[in-house]
Amino acid sequence: MTLWKLLRDQYMHVLRPTLRSPPGVEGGARRGYRSSLPSRTDRHQSIQDNLTALPLPAPLRSEHPAPRVRAVRLAWLATGWFLLLLGGTPPALSQMPLVPDLRPDGLGEQLHAIDRMVGEARFEPALDELRRLSQEHPNEVEVLWRLSRVKIDVGFDFEPGSDGQQRLYRAGLEVAHAAESLDPAHPEAHLAIAMASGRLALVSGLRDRVEHSRAVLIHAERAVELDREHDVAYHVRARWHYEVATLGVIARAALRVVYGGMPDASLADAEADFRRAIEIEDRIIHRLELAKTLVVLDREEEACEHLERALDLPLHAPRDPLYQAEARQLLVELRGERGSGSSQSTAKQ
């Protein structure tokens, strides 16, 4: 083998994620450092479990608020609800095993071991290892975007809104930006920013919440542009479109008055992105969220088909049983409503 071929192979297999599965890894694992194996650590919780009351800041609690204060209150409530849901997108996913590392430092094998820890939900040991590697390889984007994701994972288990959680989320966002500055064309770096921004939005003030939510869209879109086979990037962008599109006219008007509004969103875009995510990798969470979108679009029969498919898919991620339970409940509700509607029509005849 010539020196040129050796260098070329080292670049293609180590510095860039491979587009082909290594031996023993099946279809969904073909997209670089991601897989559909049970090692995925999807931190998303079901919407019903995640939604909590959103307290208003003291200045907004007057009995007869001025018009601008009322607008701020509506904006706070609106952004709080959809950002709570945005923050529910997976903050981190396990990555597919790295191809054999050709470099003498063995970094690929070390990252492979860390990915296994993440897949087993051993976030603290993974964080320790990534901190060590970030000291040894401060300019390695593959280390930094993983470090950002694991910080978010660890912070997720803290008390909501606690100082410790806020510190980890901010640190995760800072590290994600550092990764992106090292390689602006790396899709995982942009996705790390989107995920960290979504989580940090939950524990920030109103103005910062709006800015972080905009960052979710910007960097999810950039991740899609850079990797057209990244199902999670499509899912994050789809969730953003869904939540913003369903805010309602009054809430959007309040946001526009106070903070200049949000970028345009549509349920059609949400549906298209969820469908694209399913094409890339058929996962329970993709089917569930597409079904919810179809319900809002008054296409309940299609929604039921996707919910049934979600119940038939094998479990791959730790949260998949929760997603299936939610899918099963929604399916029962939809079938019940359609059944009662049919009964009423028959009675009228």
N, C-alpha and C positions, 0 to 999 in steps of 0.2 A: 504494500500500500504506500502510495506516495505521501510525502509530508503534507501536500495540499489537501488530499482527501482526509487525512487524519484530523487536520485542523478544521476542515469543513464539518466533519461528523461531530467533533467536539462542540462546535458552535450550535449545530442544529439540535443536538440531543441534550445539551446541558444549559446553554444560555437561553434557549427558547423552548417553550413547551412543545412536546411532540404532538402531532395530530393523529398518530396511530397508537393503538393500544399495545402495551407490552404483553408478552405471553401470559395467559391466564387471566387477563382483565377483559371483561366483555364490553359490549357496545357503548354503554353510556359513559365509559371511562376514556373515550378517545379524545377528549378536549383538554389536553394539557394536564394541569394539576387538580382536576376535579373528577369525581366518579359518582356513580349511583350505588356504590357498595355500601354495606351497613356502616362503614366508617364515617358516613356523613353525620355532622353534628348540627342539625338544623335546630336553631334556638327559637324559632317562631312558636308562639303559643296561639291557641285558638282565640278568635276575636272575643267570644263570650268570656273567656278567662282573663283576657288582657284589659278590657275596658273597665276603667274605674272613674269615680267622680273626679272632675277637674276643678280644684279650688280656684276661685278668682282672687287676684291680688287685692289688698285692702282698698286702694283708691278706686276700684271699680264697684264697690259694694254699696254705694249711696242709694237711698230709696227712690230718688228722682234724678237720675243721672242726666247730664246735659247730652244733647244729640251726639257730640263727638265721643263722649264717654260711652254712650249706648253702642255706638259703632265699634269702639274698642272692645267692649264686652262681647259683642257678637263675634268679632274677629278672634278674640281669645278662645271662645267656645268652639268656633269652627275649626281653627287651626289645631286646637287641642285634640278634638276627636279624630281628624284625619291623620294627624301626626302620631297619635297613639297607635293607629293602625299601621302607618308607615313604619314606625319603630318596631312593629311586630314582624317585619320581614326578616328572613334569616340573617343574623349578624355575622355568622361565619359558617363555612362549610368545610368538611374535610376535603383534602386534595387527593388526587390519584397518586399512587406510588411513583416516585421519580424513576426514570430510566437509569441504568447503572452509571454512576458518576465517573467521568473520564479524567477529572481533575485530581491532582495529588492531594488536595486538602480534604477530599471526601465529603464536601458540603452536601452533595445530593443525598448521600446515604443518611446523613444526620437529619436533613429535612424530612426524609422518608420516615425515619423513626418518630419525629415530632408529629407528622401527619397521623401516624398510628395512634399516638397519645390523644390527639384531638378527636379522632374517630371513636375512641373509647371514652370520651368525655373526661379525660384526665387533663383538665385545662391548667391547673396550677403547675404540674411538672413541665408541661409544654411551654408555659410562660417562662419558667426559669431557664429552660434550655434556649429559648429564643432570645431572651435577654443576654445570655452568654454569647450566643452566636452574633448578636448585633454588636457586641463589643469587638469580637474578632473580625467581623465582616461589616463594618459600618456603612459601606456603600453597595451592599448586596440587596437588590430589590426583592429577590425571592425570600429573603429573611424578613424584610421590613413589612411587606404586606401581610405575611403570616402573623408577625408580631402584633400588628394592628387588629387583625381578626380575633386573635386569642385574648387580647386585652378586653375587647368588647364581650367576648364569651364569659370571661371571669367577672366583669362588671355586671353582667346580666343577672347574676345570682346574688348581688348585693341588695340591700334594702332600697327600694325605688326612691330615687331622689337624694340618697345619702351622699355625703361628701366623698366617700370612697368611690361610689359609683360614678359620680361626676368626674373625679380625677382620672379614673380609668378610661372613661369615654373620651375625655379631652385628649388624654395621652394617645389613645387609639387613633383619633383623628389626626393628631400631629404626626404620628408615625406614618399614617397612610399618605399624608401630603408629602412627607419625606420620600416615600417610595415613588410617588408620582413624579417628584422633581428629578429623581435619578433616571427614571424611564417613563417619559410622558406617553409613550405608546404601549404601555403595559396594561392590559384590560383589568387584571386583578388589582392593580393599584387603584384604578378609578372605582372599581366596585367596592374596595375597602373604604374609600372616602364616602361613597354613597351610603354604605351600611353604618359607618360610624356617625355620619351626619344624621341619619334617621334616629339612631339611639340617643345622640346628644340632644336632639330636638326635644325629647321627652323631659329633659331635666333643665331646660334653659328658659329664659324669659321670653316674652311674646315676640319681640323683634328678632331675637336670635332664632326662635323657632321657625319663623317665616324664612329667614335666610338659610337655615340648615335644610329646610324642606326643598328650597330651590336647588340647593347643592345635590340633594338626592337625585333629582331629575337630570341635572347637568352631567353628573358623573355616571349615572346609569346609562344615559344615552351615549356617552363617550365609550363606555365599556362595550356596548352593543356595536358601535362603529368599528372598534378594534378587533372584536371577536364575534363574528356572526353566528358562531356555534355555542355561545355561552347562554345556556338556558336560564341561569339565575339572574343574569343581567336583564334579560327580557322580562322575567318575573317581577323584578324590582321596579322596572319602568312601568309595567302593566299595573302594578298595585298603586303606583303614584297616580296614574291616569284615573283609575277607578275611584280612589278616595277623593281627589279634587273634583272630578266630574259629578260626584254625588253629594257635594257640599250643599247645594241649593243656591237659589238666586240671591236670597237675602244675605247669607253668609259670605258669598263671593263679593257682593256689593260692599259689605263691611270691610273686607280685606282690601278691596280696591281703594276705599276712602282713606283708610288708615295707613296702609303699607304699599299702595300702588298695585295691588292685586297679585295673582299668581299666573304663571304661564298657562296657556290654553291646554285643556285636557278634554278627553272624550271617552265615552264608553266603547266606541268603535275601536279606538286605539288600544284600549285595555284588552278588548277581546282578541284583537289581532296579535298582540304581544303574548297573551296567554297561550293562544293556539300555536304560535311559533315556538314557545318554550316546550310545549308538549311534543311538537315535531322533533325537537332536538333530543329531549329526554322525557319520556312519559313518567311523570311522578304524581303522587297523590295530591300534593299541595297545588300543583298546576291545575289539575282537574277540578279540585274544590273551588279555587278562586275563579276559574272560568265559569263554573256553574253559578256562582253568586252574581257574576256579571250578567249572565244570561237571564237570571231571575229579574234583575232590575230592568232589562230590556224586554220583559214580558215574553220570554221564550222558555217557558217552564219545561216543556217537553224535552227540549234539547238539554236543559240543565239537568234533568233527571238522568238522561243517558250518560252524562259525564260523571254524575255522582255514583251511578252504578259501576262505571268503569273504575272510579277511585276506590270503591270497595273491593274490587277484584284484583287490584294491583298488589304485588308483594310488598312487605314492609322493608324499608331500606334505612330510614333515618329514625333517631330516637323519638321524634315527635309524630311520626306517622300514625301510631295508634290514636292520638288525639285528633289528627286530621280526619281519619276514617270515622271516628265517633261523631265528629261534627258533620261529616258528609252524610252519615246514616240518619242523623237527626233532621237535617235539612230535607233529605229525601222523603222521610216520613211526613214532614209538614207539607211538602209540595204535593205528594200523592193524596194526602188527606184533603187539602183544599180543592184539588181537581175532582176528587171523588164526591165531596159535598156539593160542588158546583153542578156535577152531572145529576146528582140526586134531585137538586132543586129544579133543574130543567125538566126532568122526567115528571116531577110532581105537578109542574105548571101545565104540562101537556095533558 
